Amino acid sequence: MFEELGELIYIYGPLGVFIVSFLGNVIPYSTIPYLIFIVEYGLAIGSPAIRIGIAILGGIGAALGKVVVLLIGFAARKVLPEKTKESMELFMKLASKSAFIAVLIFAASPLPDDILYIPLGAMGYSPFKFFAAAVIGKIFITYMALLFGGIIRFIVGESSILAAIVSLVATVILFLLLIRINWEKIVEDLTLKGWRVFLKKMIKHPLDYVKK
């Protein structure tokens, strides 16, 4: 499936980015690194306007995939005991102001966002608010992936082999950094303490979010 995703972008271009972005986000807790293909696609794009258009397509596709994940959380809610539902509804009321920001931040970064989205679905979070936050975040990260590909192209020139090597090394480094982050702590602070407290803590004590 991994190679087939790359072929979809190669065959269908911008529409392929939409499809790959959807497929890369629709499976809960999947680790499909679809952004790698978007980075590679960005190697061939020189126009900022075209890059923005493709980012919008990819962002919408990715956000729609995450809406499906949210709906899975809604489905899980049906089998929960009533007391648990009541507790979740109370928690959702307390965290409602921070939830939108949390969804946006997770969508705009390569975080394992399903650990947040499925519980939000179980709490009954609005799909419309969710989609609005997710699409903004996913457009941003898709654009950054395309831009990253463009930067690699600018640095290495027309050498496709060298571009592929640089892209692979950068991706591995990013992956190693991601697995060191304490995502559970981030979700806890965002939902319980709010995004302002989270940002202040991230700036002053960033190592608090790194696994020991």
Residue pairs with C-beta under 8 A, 6 or more apart in sequence:
1 32
2 32
5 20
5 23
5 24
5 32
5 34
5 37
6 37
6 40
8 16
8 19
8 20
9 16
9 17
9 20
9 37
9 38
9 40
9 41
10 16
12 19
14 53
14 54
14 57
15 57
17 38
17 41
17 54
17 57
17 58
17 61
17 142
18 57
18 58
18 60
18 61
19 61
20 34
20 37
20 38
20 58
20 61
21 34
21 38
21 57
21 58
21 59
21 60
21 61
21 62
21 65
21 138
21 142
22 61
22 62
22 64
22 65
23 32
23 34
23 65
24 30
24 32
24 33
24 34
24 35
24 62
24 65
25 34
25 61
25 62
25 63
25 65
25 66
25 69
25 138
26 64
26 65
26 66
26 68
26 69
28 69
28 72
28 114
28 118
29 112
29 114
29 115
33 171
35 110
35 141
35 142
35 145
36 167
36 171
38 58
38 142
38 145
38 146
38 149
39 145
39 146
39 148
39 149
39 152
39 167
39 171
40 149
40 164
40 167
41 54
41 146
41 149
42 51
42 145
42 146
42 147
42 148
42 149
42 150
42 152
42 153
43 149
43 150
43 152
43 153
43 160
43 163
43 167
44 149
44 153
45 51
45 54
45 146
45 149
45 150
46 150
46 153
51 143
51 146
51 147
51 150
52 143
54 142
54 146
55 139
55 140
55 142
55 143
55 146
56 139
58 138
58 139
58 142
59 135
59 136
59 137
59 138
59 139
59 140
59 141
59 142
59 143
60 135
60 138
60 139
62 107
62 134
62 138
62 141
62 142
63 107
63 131
63 134
63 135
63 137
63 138
64 131
66 107
66 113
66 117
66 130
66 134
66 138
67 127
67 130
67 131
67 134
69 114
69 117
69 118
69 121
70 117
70 118
70 120
70 121
70 125
70 127
70 130
71 121
71 127
72 118
72 121
73 117
73 118
73 119
73 120
73 121
73 122
73 123
74 121
74 122
74 124
75 121
76 118
76 121
76 122
77 85
77 88
77 121
77 122
77 123
77 124
80 88
80 122
88 122
88 123
88 124
89 123
89 124
91 123
91 191
92 99
92 120
92 123
92 124
92 125
95 191
95 192
96 125
97 194
98 190
98 191
98 193
98 194
98 195
99 120
99 125
99 129
99 191
100 129
100 132
100 133
101 133
101 190
101 195
102 116
102 187
102 190
102 191
102 195
103 113
103 116
103 117
103 120
103 129
103 130
103 133
103 134
103 137
104 133
104 134
104 136
104 137
105 111
105 137
105 190
105 195
106 113
106 116
106 117
106 137
107 113
107 133
107 134
107 135
107 136
107 137
107 138
107 140
107 141
108 136
108 137
108 138
108 140
108 141
109 137
109 141
110 141
110 174
110 178
111 178
111 181
111 183
111 186
112 183
115 183
115 184
115 187
116 187
116 190
116 191
117 130
120 130
148 170
149 167
152 163
152 166
152 167
152 170
153 163
155 166
156 162
156 163
156 166
180 210
180 211
181 209
181 210
181 211
182 208
182 209
182 210
182 211
185 208
185 209
186 198
186 209
189 197
189 198
189 201
190 198
201 208
201 209
202 209
